[in-house]
Amino acid sequence: MAEFHSKIRTIQWSDNCSKMVDQTLFPYEYKYVDIKGGQEMFDAIRNMIVRGAPAIGIAGAHGIVLYAMEIAKETSSREEFVNKLLEKADYMKTSRPTAVNLMWAVEKQKEIIKNSKADINGIIEELKQNGIKLENEDIEINKKIGDYGAEVVPKGATILTHCNAGALATVGYGTALGVVRSAYANDNTIQVFADETRPRQQGARITTLELTMDGIPTTLITDGMCSYFMKKGMIDIVVVGADRIAANGDTANKIGTYTVAIAAKYHNVPFYIAAPLSTIDTSIKTGDEIIIEERSREEVTHINGKTICADGVNIINPGFDVTPHELIAGIITEVGILRPNYNESIKKAFEK
């Protein structure tokens, strides 16, 4: 398998703070910001300075370290420190309720807080090291996802993506775009169609930026165009990311994904999810149990600060939808491609 080197590192613990790319500035500016406080991290996650389920998870892990450093200045009591930090950890989970990687990473930090025998400074150091460990593991996991996914991409294929599941949605390399990168490393005739992904245009602002930086041929289309191009035979495979996957394979991803999956099914275009096992939430049986985040009306009514619709119009803005497992050809993970029956294949994946 040839190797592709992405130029992007989205988030990294360095100099006692979390350094991340500010994704609200794309495509006008590529800038790193330093997040130095727990509430600042909560707001960075909530306001989508950092976005994409795996990256949000790492940001949450960093956020627990930042809270720990703050609480350590307020008390010398280890018991009080632990109790307050556990409260802040649970609060951090509420910043983006759909992305299960956030809950997963915070729980990893909570395990350290609960089980550590160290003093306050020792706990903080253990939390830092665990956050760095999760960072490095994310990149390796994404490369494995990319290599497994590349196996199902036909030679010379045009791959449709929705939203951004690339290096900027992870620590680096990407899940869905990890598949693209690995496939392109072996076959440079592959190209990408990227949905713009309303209302925040992550496909237009972020996916196209990533792929053009890496020299991968990319065509931007609006969300409503996918059926048109599928009917014309111009899309060979769909690969998207995920924010939460239920035990039966039902998958929450950016709003509009369900529509793409329906169109793909009708036109016999294989539709794949690319996500790490940490995105699978085996505590919920079906997608009906997934909490769907409702976001602000301004995301729909405004573009670049300017109103694009009539004043007073009603707005409903769910951030995600759930694609039923019946529409999914496979879930590409770091341990291989899971196939239907998903209840069985997901269970087996966690036993490996």
VOGU-3710 file (C-alpha; in Angstrom, 3 decimals, decimal comma):
1> maefhskirt> 0,000/0,000/0,000  1,493/3,346/-1,054  1,585/6,064/1,582  0,146/9,548/1,288  1,405/12,343/3,554  -1,200/14,965/4,455  0,193/18,394/5,240  -2,341/19,080/7,999  -2,140/18,649/11,796  -5,452/19,881/13,192
11> iqwsdncskm> -4,868/19,816/16,936  -1,872/19,222/19,192  -0,981/19,607/22,873  2,078/21,852/23,067  3,506/24,470/25,451  0,912/23,634/28,110  -2,052/24,466/25,895  -4,065/23,038/23,028  -3,056/24,390/19,625  -5,679/23,994/16,921
21> vdqtlfpyey> -6,562/25,255/13,479  -9,408/27,790/13,702  -11,835/26,298/11,200  -14,281/29,204/11,378  -11,817/31,245/9,301  -11,766/28,975/6,230  -11,260/29,512/3,351  -9,972/33,026/3,977  -7,297/32,254/6,540  -5,362/29,219/7,797
31> kyvdikggqe> -4,469/30,033/11,385  -3,595/28,209/14,588  -5,008/29,420/17,894  -3,963/28,579/21,447  -6,728/27,333/23,747  -5,584/27,919/27,327  -8,696/27,426/29,486  -11,395/24,830/30,068  -14,328/27,107/29,251  -12,424/28,426/26,251
41> mfdairnmiv> -12,198/24,842/24,995  -15,899/24,238/25,653  -16,678/27,319/23,530  -14,200/26,285/20,816  -16,024/22,963/20,487  -19,497/24,475/20,684  -18,731/27,255/18,199  -16,962/24,882/15,804  -13,482/26,365/15,938  -12,705/22,660/16,080
51> rgapaigiag> -15,120/20,267/14,372  -15,356/16,698/13,178  -16,069/13,935/15,675  -12,508/12,572/16,141  -10,999/16,068/16,465  -13,732/17,066/18,898  -12,847/14,026/20,979  -9,191/15,056/21,241  -10,242/18,634/22,003  -12,413/17,317/24,829
61> ahgivlyame> -9,475/15,339/26,232  -7,332/18,480/26,116  -10,130/20,436/27,739  -10,067/18,165/30,784  -6,350/18,913/31,197  -7,052/22,642/31,004  -9,803/22,382/33,611  -7,456/20,342/35,817  -4,768/23,018/35,625  -7,310/25,682/36,595
71> iaketssree> -8,811/23,738/39,494  -5,325/22,982/40,834  -4,859/26,728/41,353  -8,068/26,905/43,414  -7,559/24,065/45,879  -4,837/21,959/47,469  -7,338/19,281/48,509  -6,975/16,232/46,297  -10,541/15,094/47,013  -11,999/18,491/46,130
81> fvnkllekad> -9,818/18,629/43,003  -11,063/15,231/41,811  -14,734/15,996/42,523  -14,647/19,356/40,752  -12,767/17,932/37,781  -15,257/15,099/37,332  -18,065/17,686/37,302  -16,256/19,708/34,648  -15,685/16,552/32,612  -19,413/15,861/32,502
91> ymktsrptav> -20,033/19,495/31,571  -17,550/19,240/28,682  -19,648/16,446/27,160  -22,579/18,840/26,672  -20,673/21,082/24,254  -21,630/18,891/21,240  -24,128/16,180/22,244  -24,238/14,168/18,984  -20,516/13,453/18,489  -19,888/10,328/20,554
101> nlmwavekqk> -16,093/10,616/20,206  -16,317/13,532/22,640  -17,986/11,343/25,248  -15,507/8,533/24,549  -12,421/10,735/24,997  -13,772/12,439/28,110  -14,534/9,050/29,636  -10,937/7,993/28,920  -9,786/11,006/30,933  -12,318/10,313/33,685
111> eiiknskadi> -10,900/6,802/34,081  -7,517/8,351/34,845  -9,004/10,838/37,294  -10,844/8,078/39,158  -8,088/5,457/39,123  -4,905/7,486/39,580  -2,987/7,110/42,837  -0,959/10,251/42,165  -1,205/13,672/43,783  -2,825/16,616/42,001
121> ngiieelkqn> 0,216/17,422/39,845  0,643/13,746/39,055  -2,955/13,451/37,867  -2,513/16,488/35,628  0,592/14,949/34,067  -1,188/11,626/33,501  -4,058/13,473/31,792  -1,622/15,355/29,551  0,158/12,181/28,508  -3,120/10,397/27,816
131> giklenedie> -4,301/13,286/25,638  -1,072/13,122/23,622  -1,439/9,340/23,333  -4,985/9,699/21,981  -3,722/12,277/19,461  -1,046/9,993/18,047  -3,355/6,981/17,984  -5,922/8,951/15,971  -3,539/9,464/13,059  -2,534/5,792/12,979
141> inkkigdyga> -6,186/4,714/13,171  -7,076/6,997/10,263  -4,299/5,553/8,105  -5,616/2,042/8,755  -9,141/3,193/7,854  -7,751/4,737/4,673  -5,951/1,582/3,629  -8,936/-0,687/4,251  -11,222/1,725/2,425  -8,935/2,044/-0,569
151> evvpkgatil> -9,558/-1,641/-1,278  -13,196/-0,958/-2,271  -12,503/2,107/-4,443  -12,600/1,156/-8,139  -9,715/2,181/-10,388  -10,283/5,645/-11,835  -13,289/6,197/-9,553  -15,038/9,433/-8,750  -15,731/9,496/-5,005  -18,554/11,631/-3,595
161> thcnagalat> -18,110/13,049/-0,100  -20,494/14,978/2,140  -19,349/17,466/4,795  -15,719/17,145/5,870  -14,271/13,952/7,295  -10,697/14,751/6,484  -7,522/15,708/8,292  -9,275/18,781/9,668  -12,038/16,653/11,202  -9,429/14,493/12,927
171> vgygtalgvv> -5,930/15,018/14,292  -4,590/14,350/10,801  -5,130/12,303/7,588  -8,900/11,841/7,969  -11,523/9,105/7,873  -13,517/9,503/4,633  -10,725/11,615/3,156  -8,269/9,113/4,591  -9,870/6,625/2,208  -9,500/9,171/-0,596
181> rsayandnti> -5,839/9,805/0,256  -4,951/6,123/0,456  -6,790/5,353/-2,769  -5,155/8,290/-4,561  -1,708/7,182/-3,397  -2,212/3,995/-5,423  -4,171/5,471/-8,326  -3,764/9,134/-9,234  -6,642/8,963/-11,726  -9,092/9,041/-8,806
191> qvfadetrpr> -11,027/12,258/-8,278  -13,531/13,652/-5,793  -16,928/15,334/-5,966  -17,511/17,303/-2,750  -20,969/18,384/-1,606  -20,929/21,990/-0,350  -22,795/20,884/2,818  -25,218/23,573/3,877  -25,679/25,400/6,123  -22,038/25,794/7,230
201> qqgarittle> -20,492/24,740/3,891  -17,862/22,437/5,403  -17,524/20,678/2,064  -16,981/23,927/0,187  -14,839/25,637/2,801  -12,847/22,736/4,224  -12,945/19,570/2,090  -12,033/21,417/-1,103  -9,235/23,243/0,738  -7,741/20,000/2,045
211> ltmdgipttl> -7,890/18,170/-1,249  -6,539/21,009/-3,367  -3,677/21,453/-0,860  -2,864/17,786/-1,442  -3,207/18,046/-5,234  -6,192/15,666/-5,465  -8,589/16,628/-8,310  -11,832/17,908/-6,755  -15,138/19,194/-8,095  -17,481/21,155/-5,809
221> itdgmcsyfm> -21,215/20,548/-6,227  -24,250/21,801/-4,325  -26,080/19,427/-1,989  -28,999/19,000/-4,375  -26,872/17,862/-7,331  -25,838/14,365/-6,221  -28,776/12,545/-7,859  -28,150/14,349/-11,146  -24,534/13,186/-11,304  -25,356/9,668/-10,099
231> kkgmidivvv> -27,921/9,281/-12,875  -25,323/10,398/-15,426  -22,921/7,719/-14,119  -20,413/10,292/-12,924  -20,198/9,067/-9,308  -18,870/5,570/-8,601  -18,830/5,405/-4,799  -19,852/7,507/-1,788  -17,661/7,697/1,325  -18,671/9,861/4,299
241> gadriaangd> -17,706/10,123/7,958  -19,845/9,689/11,052  -20,550/11,342/14,377  -22,248/8,398/16,060  -23,047/4,851/14,944  -25,607/2,705/16,764  -25,148/-0,991/17,506  -27,264/-1,896/14,457  -25,259/0,306/12,073  -27,627/3,287/11,905
251> tankigtytv> -25,330/6,279/11,458  -25,602/9,940/12,433  -23,642/12,305/10,221  -23,950/15,873/8,989  -27,445/16,864/7,858  -27,989/15,851/4,238  -26,138/12,541/4,491  -29,413/10,588/4,621  -30,507/12,219/1,348  -27,229/11,224/-0,327
261> aiaakyhnvp> -27,631/7,640/0,921  -31,160/7,378/-0,498  -29,983/8,673/-3,878  -27,032/6,262/-3,853  -29,300/3,291/-3,114  -31,647/4,185/-5,980  -28,768/4,543/-8,447  -26,871/1,428/-7,239  -23,902/3,487/-6,054  -22,219/1,879/-3,016
271> fyiaaplsti> -22,471/4,070/0,092  -19,791/3,642/2,768  -19,209/5,079/6,227  -15,597/5,628/7,338  -15,151/5,947/11,096  -13,041/4,641/13,985  -14,498/2,170/16,475  -14,668/5,039/18,978  -17,537/6,467/16,896  -19,629/3,336/17,445
281> dtsiktgdei> -21,895/3,613/20,473  -22,921/0,077/21,386  -24,975/1,406/24,302  -27,717/2,417/21,864  -29,538/-0,174/19,782  -30,734/2,002/16,897  -30,380/5,473/15,456  -33,679/6,483/17,025  -31,781/6,880/20,306  -29,203/9,309/18,913
291> iieersreev> -29,572/12,865/20,195  -29,678/15,280/17,257  -28,139/18,658/17,995  -30,247/21,689/17,083  -28,099/24,615/16,027  -28,736/28,341/15,724  -31,063/29,859/13,134  -28,306/32,260/12,021  -26,391/29,380/10,425  -29,253/29,118/7,929
301> thingktica> -30,314/32,746/7,615  -26,847/34,269/7,190  -23,784/33,746/5,018  -20,650/35,756/5,860  -22,719/37,894/8,216  -25,310/38,835/5,595  -28,966/37,793/5,660  -30,017/35,611/2,712  -33,743/35,233/3,442  -36,825/37,148/4,561
311> dgvniinpgf> -36,852/38,492/8,106  -39,123/36,574/10,463  -39,146/33,301/8,508  -39,262/30,208/10,723  -36,026/28,196/10,887  -35,403/24,598/11,984  -31,726/23,684/11,937  -30,821/20,112/12,946  -27,075/19,632/12,678  -27,283/15,924/11,800
321> dvtpheliag> -29,517/13,217/10,383  -29,469/9,436/10,753  -28,883/7,120/7,793  -30,572/3,715/8,324  -28,202/0,760/8,236  -30,057/-0,756/5,268  -28,578/1,962/3,037  -24,973/1,378/4,111  -22,790/-0,997/2,074  -20,079/-1,109/4,729
331> iitevgilrp> -18,544/0,672/7,713  -14,812/1,165/7,186  -12,934/0,969/10,515  -9,361/0,505/11,710  -9,980/-3,256/12,094  -11,510/-3,749/8,653  -14,728/-3,160/6,742  -17,832/-4,158/8,696  -20,681/-5,556/6,613  -24,341/-6,392/7,298
341> nynesikkaf> -25,562/-7,876/9,631  -24,150/-4,922/11,569  -25,294/-6,119/14,968  -23,031/-9,120/14,466  -20,110/-7,477/12,656  -19,929/-4,565/15,122  -19,950/-6,952/18,058  -17,132/-8,998/16,485  -15,121/-5,832/15,746  -14,935/-4,981/19,434
351> ek> -13,740/-8,511/20,216  -10,647/-8,168/17,999
//
